[in-house]
Amino acid sequence: MKKHALILQAIALGCLMLFSSLPISAQSYRIGFIADFEKAPELIGFCQQITQSIQKTVGASAVLTLDEQHIRSANWSLEQAVEEIDSLEKSCDLLLLLGSVSMKASLSRDSFNIPTLGLGVFSPQIQEIPFTDKGTSGVENFTYILTAMDFEAQLDRFHQMVDFQHLGLLFDERTAQSLNATQALKSISDLGQKFQAEISPIPLSANPETSLEAMPEGVDAVFLATPYELQGEQVARLAQEIAKRDLPSFSLSKPHVDQGIMACWSDDNGFEQIIRRLGILVDDVVRGEKLADLSVALNQKQELYLNMATVREIDFHPTFELLFTANLIGEPKSDDTRVYSLKEIIALGLEQNLDIQLSNQDVVNAGLEVKQAQSQYLPDADVSVSGAQIDKGRTSAFLGQSESTLSGNASLSQLIFSEQASANIRIQRYLQEAQNEAYQQAILDVLLDCYTAYLNVLQAKTNVLIQQENLSSSKTNLELARLRSDLGASSNADVYRWEGEVATAQQNTIEAQTNLLTAQFQLNNLLNNQLEEGYEIEDIGLEDELFRQFQENDWVDYIKGPYELGIVSRFLIQEAQQNFPSKKQLNANEKLLERTQLMNKRLFYTPTVAAQAQTDQTFWRGGEGSTANPDQPFNNNTWSLGLSISYPLFDGNRRRLNQQQTSVDQAQLQLQKRQLDQNLDLQVRSNTLSLLNASTDIYYSNISRQNMARNFELVQNNYQQGQVSIVQLIDAQQASLNAKQAYAISVYNFIQANIRVEYSIGFFSMLASEEALQAFDTRLKEYFLLNKE
């Protein structure tokens, strides 16, 4: 019996513990709403939506009820608002105020009898809303949500963008009527002194044109300080009127930027945040927290938005920092921007590059030099006519000297043989051949530069995207740190650290954007600045044809280990020594020196042979001595033919010295060829190893990227729950950033490595014909099979 009694006692104790753990029935809260604007179906639906959202946040700890009769309108009247508040306090457990008029009315009373929450505060100082140094209301049973961030900070950000001297502060007309004019003007004046600018409040009526016409002269910027009263269509009309006056504009709300206001420093998801914050405040009420001690801050993300369409319309010139860090709205569509493919860039490079054009002119000059050398074997013919007048004392018919004479002369000379002339023709042809190879080398270099510059732009673009993503992650972590700080889960030290990380990420983003511009300038410079401003280039990914073409290179498949690598490397070195234009240029110079040395030897025993012919004709004689004697007529025509053979006996030993000089030049050229062969050998082997490394880097960097991203996501979630430190989160974010960069760049490194190998052997597969590609593959296969055995 005693044992059964003990069992019964244990069961009873267990039941007691079970029932004590069951939840007590949730407390019911009747919610009331008072809005500044008129009661309409839209207002009823809005209040119901807010109530449902708050209920989701509060959960089972309280039941919220909303009766349509508890939705009241103040109709922008302080007196009516006071009456509605008095009425609802008697029938509701919780009161929500929507608008500055309703809030102003509630604060005019002695106390708050039920918990009261307010929406519609953008500047506690101007609106005379209680705000303590701790960021709370300090009023029992009352708090509110500061729907905009620090108003002074907003003005400061706008002032950094626009150095305004006279700012127009736009208020909704009915909001302005609810303000204490004296106090509001004093607060506005204090702000003006801080920014060393005049600030003029400007009430906004339903007609924006009329409101702006009343704007004081000299206003050089406007600030829209009413984030909630104006509808989208009204804001769009207002933005148009402001833009017509070429005035930069700023707002407290991101949707206003979508409608045409130039900029804002706000959050893209402000309304949802407000509702979530309301839910947290109601949950605090349910748990018995003192509203007077709760923070009024919304903790919105500090995101800068810039409407580029408005920027262009008013001809505003934003700084690089602003362009690089702001979220740009209204950017031109990609269809409006010329996008260049790699093949188009290569074609432009070959056509427009100045180095190629200069080298081509050298080829033209070399051809002219060949013709100049050949011209030495063409005949020289001269024809001349002369008239002479002598004094009478020197005339003599016997000597054929008349007082006046008109005569003509014709001569012809022809070089029959000259070792120097013959050698010069051959030498100039070798120079032309060398110059042609120099031209091909210039093309090869420009192609490599174009490939490299193109890939540098892609890498810079990728880095910009990664840095922007990292900046976004840092901002998210900053918000998590602020939330933890507000909840007391951590100190402000985490907030300060993440603010520093955000600043660093912003600087890295600016630097990445600057590097992108530099890369674009370098590419455009290679193309003789033929690309229009703001051009774009096509990306190259794993599925791109060029990537697949390089990935399917036959010679890479031959490499299974070090032994095969050695065979393939020797084949590529052989190709380089046969195809590289600089090597061909040295070969042409070698033949040039050989012919020069042959000429130096022949000059010791070969003469120069030339033929000449000349005739002189007297056409007319006059004056004294112009009449010939009958026995001795004038000889009016003479001619001569000749053949000359010349051989220099001694020329100051110049032939011997030239022979010695040419021998030195030949020895020097051999050293240059050996040096080039060594450089080609090193270049091919180094680039081949880099390619093998790049081909494996894609696979492993992708694995690293995926794992680091998962790790960062887990650490971020754990940080939000307070399970890891900020140091661990920063390390995880940095590791994920580095892994993303490594993977993104690995694709470009793989393509770049392929291009450098092809440059090393003087053969770009992308520009080669099918026949040339097939011939290359055949040579490789034959060489590999021959040396494999």
Secondary structure, 3 states (H helix, E strand, C coil): CHHHHHHHHHHHHHHHHHHHHCCCCCEEEEEEEEECCCCCHHHHHHHHHHHHHHHHHHHHHEEEEEEEEEEEECCCCHHHHHHHHHHHHHHCCEEEEECHHHHHHHHCCCCCCCCEEEEEECCHHHHCCCCCCCCECCECCEEEEECCCCHHHHHHHHHHHCCCCEEEEEEEHHHHHCCCHHHHHHHHHHHHHHCCCEEEEEEECCCHHHHHHCCCCCCCEEEECCCCCCCHHHHHHHHHHHHHCCCCEEECCHHHHHCCCCEEEECCCHHHHHHHHHHHHHHHHHCCCCHHHCECECCCCCEEEEEHHHHHHCCCCCCHHHHHHCEEECCCCHHHCCEECHHHHHHHHHHHCHHHHHHHHHHHHHHHHHHHHHHHHCCEEEEEEEEEECCHHHCECCCCECCEEEEEEEEEEEEEECHHHHHHHHHHHHHHHHHHHHHHHHHHHHHHHHHHHHHHHHHHHHHHHHHHHHHHHHHHHHHHHHHHHHCCCCCHHHHHHHHHHHHHHHHHHHHHHHHHHHHHHHHHHHCCCCCCCCCEECCCCCCCHHHHHHHCCHHHHCCCCHHHHHHHHHHHHHHHHHHCHHHHHHHHHHHHHHHHHHHHHHCCCCCEEEEEEEEEEEEEEECCCCCCECCECCCCEEEEEEEEEECCCCCCCHHHHHHHHHHHHHHHHHHHHHHHHHHHHHHHHHHHHHHHHHHHHHHHHHHHHHHHHHHHHHHHHHHHCCCCCHHHHHHHHHHHHHHHHHHHHHHHHHHHHHHHHHHHCCCCHHHCCHHHHHHHHHHHHHHHHHHHC
